[in-house]
Amino acid sequence: MMNNHNIPFLDLRPQYERLKDQIRSNCDRVYQHCQFVLGPEVSKFEKELAEFCGVEHCIAVSSGTEALHLILLAEGIGPGDGVFLPDFTYTATAEVPLSLGATPVFVDVDPRTFQIDPNSLRQRIARIKERGKLRPRVIIGVDLFGQAAPWKTLKKIAKEEELFLVSDCAQSLGGTYCAKMLGSQAQATALSFYPTKPLGAYGDSGAILTNDAGRDKIYRSLRSHGQGNQRYDVQRIGLNGRMDTLQAAILLAKLPSFKRDLARRRDIAAMYDQALQDVVMIPKRVPYSESSWSVYSILLRDQQQRDAMRSCLTKAGIGNAVYYPQPLHTQPAYNFCHDGQDLPISQNLAQCIMALPLYPDLSSRDVGRIIDVVKNQITGV
Ligand SMILES: *Cc1c(COP(=O)(O)O)cnc(C)c1O
């Protein structure tokens, strides 16, 4: 029997080995100039990222959660406001409206792309209007797992219903929609550079993207305690949402090879697709989009088959994960604000979905071994 090494679900170490000279010299410069918060590297990174995404304004902030928070704060979202968002997403998307006193309205998702379902969204808006307890205000489209949300339809619905449209693109920097980088589909886009995201810092950080010059100014003010043009001039109630200079220095070192990383992620996804399409349900592509493959999730027949697949991989020393094991509307902390609407697709995905390792430094040989283990588990005796 071959003595195989373990394949972690994610290994960030090889990337550091590749980029360490640049990372170290960028960080050294920060230790020398000592502008540790919103230093010159932060504005440089904002400029380069805006260019990369083809948007006019980039505002670097302290995390993806803070980016969403600042976006909703700027719109004055609060008690009595309804914020529509997918039921199948990371907890932060729902936590932010709740922390402002607003109410998340959970929307069901597409069973094969896992993205927010526009039909469910229309139904949820109609129902909330009919009940008359909440004022519909915002749609947060989440670009889940690296893929784009169905932006064309979301934009149409937002316009018809006069709702503010936000993109939670925390997982999907580098994905495209209609041949454009994600980042300009909504009125404001939130990004995260949490270490495990496609472009990861070495700590928490995030950004807001927008093409609206007025909002750019407000976001910059809000992230620095509502500051006006002068340092101790407080124009609005803000908070501390600033990016550390060291994170910007690290991100600047990583950005030049990010496109190559994305290409490698797409190659690995194509290998999985090809080998597994007749074995399990592979992720379906959102039309007119290209994924950044932050997560490669497959679907098994039921929870039993999913859990068996997980233990088999784990036994073979192969990392795996479930995003997400529980739909948001059933979470203990959020259940109180849910109106009781059934969200069966999201509920079912939580039982049947699981993610395979996918990161730029994963070798093709390891991908081959993962494929063999998955195939054997389904077809083997
Ligand atoms: C990671 C993530 C966030 C939060 O980003 P942080 O930088 O960790 O605060 C928000 N939404 C989604 C969908 C995420 O995956």
The ligand as a MOL file (V3000), in Angstrom:
LIG
                    3D

  0  0  0     0  0            999 V3000
M  V30 BEGIN CTAB
M  V30 COUNTS 15 15 0 0 0
M  V30 BEGIN ATOM
M  V30 1 C -16.1480 35.7760 5.0240 0
M  V30 2 C -17.4770 36.3200 4.7420 0
M  V30 3 C -17.9300 37.5070 5.3210 0
M  V30 4 C -17.1840 38.2280 6.3870 0
M  V30 5 O -15.9010 38.6150 6.0890 0
M  V30 6 P -14.8560 38.8640 7.2990 0
M  V30 7 O -13.7030 39.5180 6.6330 0
M  V30 8 O -14.5280 37.5140 7.8650 0
M  V30 9 O -15.5280 39.7250 8.2870 0
M  V30 10 C -19.1600 38.0020 4.9200 0
M  V30 11 N -19.9200 37.3470 4.0320 0
M  V30 12 C -19.5300 36.1940 3.4740 0
M  V30 13 C -20.4290 35.5430 2.4670 0
M  V30 14 C -18.3130 35.6260 3.8240 0
M  V30 15 O -17.9490 34.4520 3.2800 0
M  V30 END ATOM
M  V30 BEGIN BOND
M  V30 1 1 1 2
M  V30 2 1 2 3
M  V30 3 2 2 14
M  V30 4 1 3 4
M  V30 5 2 3 10
M  V30 6 1 4 5
M  V30 7 1 5 6
M  V30 8 2 6 7
M  V30 9 1 6 8
M  V30 10 1 6 9
M  V30 11 1 10 11
M  V30 12 2 11 12
M  V30 13 1 12 13
M  V30 14 1 12 14
M  V30 15 1 14 15
M  V30 END BOND
M  V30 END CTAB
M  END
